Amino acid sequence: MEVIQGTADRYKNIERSRDTMMSKEEFTRMYDTYYKRVYKYISYRINNHHVSEDICSQVFETVMCKYYSFSEEKSNFEVWLFAIVRNAVTDYFRGQKKRSYTSLDSLLELIFPKPSPEELAIREDNNQALFKALSKLREKERNIIAMKYGAGLKNSEVAQIMGVSESNIGVVLHRSLKKLHISLKAGGFNHE
């Protein structure tokens, strides 16, 4: 079985046995399964396609190199993975030393084919209204919305990552969406 070795110097001194390494096939399967969801979450939070790709690469490098520390007794793999993703995004913001707001633009470009100029203008207006409404939410609320709708995580998985109860996530999510709805309505947003 071929084993992928991490290339980053920061992981050079970690002793690992071959039993705890991720095989090339396991990594490929994991990457194919989670790449889109990881990228979407990062895109929701970062609002920069190129930076999102870089952070996504760093996340998968970390997963590959830190796989030995994963324990099914502590949490399932998806929760462990998205904790790494969330920490990578947090590290990015710390490095930037400024607040950034979530963006759906790069995500929409990936999902939908090229629209007409009229559709682009309407979408941009709608996105700007959404970004403005999202910017009024607290950081925790924006993060929960990004995990839920960007990464497609379940409330229980978001709760594990955030270290709070599942019911708390549901309540915060419900209140956040209600705030967004009120803010969008007050701003004259009319969804057809």
Secondary structure, 3 states (H helix, E strand, C coil): CCECCCCCHHHCCCCCCHHHCCEHHHHHHHHHHHHHHHHHHHHHHHCCHHHHHHHHHHHHHHHHHHHHHCCCCCCCHHHHHHHHHHHHHHHHHHHHCCCCCCCCHHHHHHHCCCCCHHHHHHHHHHHHHHHHHHHCCCHHHHHHHHHHHHCCCCHHHHHHHHCCCHHHHHHHHHHHHHHHHHHHHHCCCCCC
